Amino acid sequence: MVLMGIELILNSANINFVAFARYGNFGYQGQLMALFVIILAAAEAAIALAIVLNIYKNFSTVNVDEIDTLKD
């Protein structure tokens, strides 16, 4: 859920960057920043998938409430 929230924040930033590039006098800078944020979101999704797969491999579950050995 946390990663989904971060994705929503990044997508809202993309909408703002593209809107400022279109209606402001920023040229292509807003669109380039939106492209950078899309690349950042793709990298974040890949890292999140790797974390989830590693947790499933070690604990045979992806339920965060059942994984309490990380506290030690």
LINDAFEN-V670741 format. One line per field, one symbol per residue. ss: DSSP state (H for helix, E for strand, L for the rest). phi: phi as a letter, one per 20 degrees, with the letter a starting at -180 (. if undefined). psi: psi as a letter, one per 40 degrees, with the letter a starting at -180 (. if undefined). Layout:
BEGIN
ss=???
phi=???
psi=???
END
This chain:
BEGIN
ss=LHHHHHHHHHHHHHHHHHHHHHHLLLLLHHHHHHHHHHHHHHHHHHHHHHHHHHHHHHHLLLLHHHLLHHHL
phi=.fffffffffffffffffffffddddmefffffffffffffffffffffffffffffedlbdfffeedffff
psi=ddddddddddddddddddddddeafebeddddddddddddddddddddddddddddddefiehddegeeed.
END
